Amino acid sequence: MAASMTITHLTHDLAQKKSFVSFVWTDDPSKRLGLEVPYGTALAEIEAAAEKAVAELVSELQTASRVLP
């Protein structure tokens, strides 16, 4: 079953010059994800920026090695 996520927040940290997008799974509100997007991303650009951030996370996770302590 394909999951669906809702973009719930776009936050700009003015001091650190960073922006973040937050997601909540529609079928399980306890599942949340926050990712960095380009600083100053506007609301009109948030969907594309969020898609790119998710794709970058997926790519990073797929290539990351898994090790035990």
C-alpha positions as CSV (number, residue, x, y, z in Angstrom):
1,M,0.0,0.0,0.0
2,A,1.4,3.4,-1.0
3,A,1.8,5.7,2.0
4,S,0.8,9.4,1.8
5,M,2.6,12.2,3.6
6,T,1.3,15.7,4.3
7,I,3.6,18.7,4.4
8,T,2.8,20.3,7.7
9,H,5.5,22.9,8.3
10,L,8.0,25.1,6.5
11,T,10.4,26.6,8.9
12,H,13.2,29.2,8.4
13,D,16.0,29.5,10.9
14,L,17.2,33.1,10.3
15,A,20.2,32.8,12.6
16,Q,21.5,29.6,11.0
17,K,20.2,30.5,7.5
18,K,18.6,27.1,7.1
19,S,15.1,26.0,6.1
20,F,13.3,22.8,7.0
21,V,10.1,21.0,5.8
22,S,8.1,18.7,8.1
23,F,6.0,15.8,7.0
24,V,3.3,13.7,8.8
25,W,2.1,10.3,7.4
26,T,-1.6,10.6,6.7
27,D,-2.4,7.0,7.8
28,D,-0.2,7.2,11.0
29,P,0.2,10.6,12.5
30,S,2.9,9.3,14.9
31,K,5.2,9.0,12.0
32,R,7.0,12.2,11.2
33,L,9.9,13.4,9.1
34,G,11.9,16.6,9.0
35,L,14.3,17.5,6.2
36,E,16.4,20.5,5.2
37,V,15.5,22.3,2.1
38,P,17.2,25.3,0.4
39,Y,17.3,28.3,2.7
40,G,14.4,30.7,2.0
41,T,12.3,28.2,0.1
42,A,8.9,29.9,-0.6
43,L,5.5,28.3,-0.1
44,A,5.1,28.2,-3.9
45,E,8.2,26.1,-4.2
46,I,7.8,23.8,-1.2
47,E,6.4,20.8,-3.1
48,A,9.3,20.5,-5.5
49,A,11.8,21.3,-2.7
50,A,10.2,18.6,-0.5
51,E,10.3,16.0,-3.3
52,K,14.0,16.7,-3.9
53,A,14.8,16.4,-0.2
54,V,13.0,13.1,0.1
55,A,14.8,11.8,-3.1
56,E,18.1,12.8,-1.6
57,L,17.4,11.0,1.6
58,V,16.3,7.9,-0.2
59,S,19.5,7.9,-2.2
60,E,21.7,8.4,0.9
61,L,19.9,5.6,2.8
62,Q,20.3,3.2,-0.2
63,T,24.0,3.8,-0.4
64,A,24.8,3.9,3.4
65,S,26.5,1.0,4.9
66,R,24.9,-0.6,7.9
67,V,27.2,-1.7,10.8
68,L,26.7,-3.0,14.2
69,P,28.4,-1.3,17.2
